[in-house]
C-alpha cells in the first residue's frame, strides 16, 4: 500500500515540477520570437522611410526638370 502511495506522490510531484521547470524556457522562446518580429518591423519601417525619401527626391528632380523646360519655352 505504501508503495502505491509513493508512486502517486512521485507522479503528482513530477506533473507539478516539470511545467515549472520548463516555463522559463517557454517564456524565453516567446520573447525571442517577439524580438525577431520587432526587428522585422523596424527593418520594414526603415525600408518604407527610404522608399519615401527616394520618391520625394525623384519628384523634386521631375519638378526641377519641368521648371527648366518651362523656362526654356518661355525664352523662345
Buried (B, 14 or more C-beta within 10 A) or exposed (E): EEEEEEEEEEEEEEEEEEEEEEEEEEEEEEEEEEEEEEEEEEEEEEEEEEEEEEEEEEEEEEEEEEEEEEEEEEEE
